[in-house]
Amino acid sequence: MMMTRLSGFAAAALLAFSLAFGAAAPAVSQEIPPEQLALARKYVDLTNKAQIFEAIAAMTASQTSKLLTQSNPEIAQQINDQIGKSLEARRGKSDDLFNQIARIYAVTYTQEELQQIVAFYETPAGQKLADNAMAVNQDVGKVMQIYTSNFGTEFVREVRAALKAAGYNV
């Protein structure tokens, strides 16, 4: 269950960051004052973006395991052992990702805005928001999926009923 939750979040995070990095590519090459970049990185650290890295790692590990064990089921244990070793070797190597994310925030927000944002995330309420963001986003995603499905079903039913009332057979 947790792997499914992580995989869903990781896929969404990967898509969001792909879009963000693609849209921000010219901005990422901009000169940014070191103080502003430091504030942006502090925000990244305060908001526990490590969850994103962990989710991506978990999703990638799961997909790698499925891919390699499909064609090599007799060495499934060795594959999973190696996946564990490879994950362990990458632990703590998320700095480059976090620095890239920080650059996006640094070009999006002024130094004054970043100071205000960081000040908020240093408060108990800000830390609670950061600590619960992943779980809240997952729950919001579930609600949105259910709402979208129900809305679609009800909408089609409503349009069909209106068309039938107007004499159309749909």
C-alpha positions as a printed Julia matrix, in Angstrom:
170×3 Matrix{Float64}:
   0.0     0.0     0.0
   2.78    2.45    0.94
   4.68    1.6    -2.27
   1.54    2.37   -4.29
   1.12    5.68   -2.46
   4.78    6.51   -3.05
   4.63    5.46   -6.68
   1.63    7.66   -7.36
   3.21   10.58   -5.64
   6.56    9.98   -7.3
   5.0     9.88  -10.74
   3.17   13.13  -10.07
   6.29   14.69   -8.6
   8.4    13.57  -11.52
   5.91   15.01  -14.0
   5.66   18.27  -12.06
   9.41   18.65  -11.84
   9.88   17.73  -15.48
   7.44   20.47  -16.41
   8.98   22.89  -13.94
  12.54   22.26  -15.1
  11.51   22.4   -18.75
   9.69   25.68  -18.27
  12.44   27.14  -16.11
  15.41   26.02  -18.18
  16.33   29.54  -19.36
  15.84   30.91  -15.85
  18.06   28.25  -14.29
  21.05   29.64  -16.19
  20.4    33.15  -14.78
  22.84   34.74  -12.34
  21.34   34.59   -8.87
  22.74   36.45   -5.86
  24.26   33.88   -3.46
  22.12   35.16   -0.56
  18.95   34.61   -2.57
  20.05   31.13   -3.61
  20.91   30.3     0.0
  17.43   31.37    1.11
  15.85   29.27   -1.64
  17.92   26.26   -0.56
  16.9    26.84    3.05
  13.27   26.77    1.93
  13.88   23.49    0.06
  15.45   22.0     3.18
  12.73   23.31    5.51
   9.97   21.89    3.34
  11.45   18.41    3.38
  11.87   17.97   -0.35
  13.82   14.83    0.57
  10.43   13.1     0.48
  10.39   13.67   -3.27
  13.82   12.08   -3.69
  12.79    9.11   -1.53
   9.54    8.67   -3.47
  11.36    8.77   -6.81
  13.96    6.3    -5.52
  11.24    3.92   -4.25
   9.33    4.12   -7.53
  12.47    3.56   -9.59
  13.54    0.63   -7.42
  10.11   -0.99   -7.78
  10.07   -0.53  -11.55
  13.63   -1.84  -11.87
  12.74   -4.9    -9.84
   9.7    -5.63  -12.02
  11.66   -5.08  -15.22
  14.61   -7.29  -14.33
  12.74  -10.07  -12.51
  10.28  -10.54  -15.38
  13.01  -11.86  -17.6
  15.17  -13.28  -14.78
  12.81  -14.72  -12.14
  15.4   -17.25  -11.01
  17.63  -14.48   -9.62
  14.9   -12.27   -8.17
  16.55  -12.26   -4.74
  19.92  -11.2    -6.17
  18.24   -8.48   -8.22
  16.46   -7.1    -5.17
  19.63   -7.34   -3.08
  21.5    -5.32   -5.71
  18.68   -2.8    -5.91
  19.02   -2.34   -2.14
  22.78   -1.85   -2.43
  22.36    0.63   -5.27
  19.77    2.59   -3.31
  22.06    2.64   -0.29
  24.94    3.93   -2.43
  22.74    6.8    -3.62
  21.53    7.74   -0.15
  22.53   11.29    0.61
  23.26   12.13   -3.03
  20.19   14.25   -3.56
  22.04   17.55   -3.15
  22.22   18.24   -6.89
  18.45   17.79   -7.23
  17.78   20.05   -4.25
  20.15   22.73   -5.58
  18.33   22.68   -8.93
  14.98   22.98   -7.15
  16.38   25.86   -5.06
  17.46   27.66   -8.25
  13.88   27.51   -9.53
  12.59   29.08   -6.32
  15.4    31.66   -6.4
  14.42   32.89   -9.87
  10.71   32.77   -9.06
  10.78   34.73   -5.8
  12.65   37.83   -4.72
  15.06   37.73   -1.82
  12.51   39.54    0.36
   9.77   37.03   -0.58
  12.1    34.14    0.16
  12.9    35.65    3.56
   9.18   35.8     4.33
   8.61   32.25    3.07
  11.52   30.87    5.08
  10.34   32.78    8.17
   6.94   31.12    7.86
   8.38   27.63    7.39
  10.51   28.13   10.5
   7.33   28.53   12.6
   5.55   25.53   14.14
   2.67   25.96   11.67
   5.08   26.11    8.73
   6.89   22.98    9.89
   3.57   21.16   10.34
   2.58   22.17    6.81
   5.92   20.91    5.45
   5.84   17.68    7.48
   2.31   16.82    6.37
   2.49   18.06    2.77
   3.1    14.68    1.14
   0.3    12.89    2.99
  -2.11   15.8     2.5
  -1.29   15.98   -1.22
  -1.9    12.25   -1.57
  -5.26   12.56    0.18
  -6.2    15.58   -1.93
  -5.22   13.58   -5.03
  -7.53   10.74   -3.99
 -10.41   13.14   -3.37
  -9.79   14.76   -6.76
  -9.8    11.37   -8.52
 -13.1    10.39   -6.92
 -14.61   13.82   -7.55
 -13.48   13.81  -11.18
 -14.9    10.36  -11.76
 -18.22   11.2   -10.1
 -18.42   14.55  -11.87
 -17.82   12.89  -15.23
 -20.47   10.24  -14.65
 -23.03   12.75  -13.42
 -22.22   15.19  -16.22
 -22.68   12.58  -18.96
 -25.93   11.47  -17.34
 -27.17   15.08  -17.18
 -26.27   15.83  -20.8
 -27.9    12.58  -22.0
 -31.07   13.32  -20.01
 -31.29   16.84  -21.43
 -30.75   15.56  -24.98
 -33.39   12.83  -24.49
 -35.81   15.43  -23.13
 -35.15   17.46  -26.29
 -36.07   14.42  -28.4
 -32.63   13.07  -29.2
 -31.79    9.41  -28.72
 -28.29    9.23  -27.28
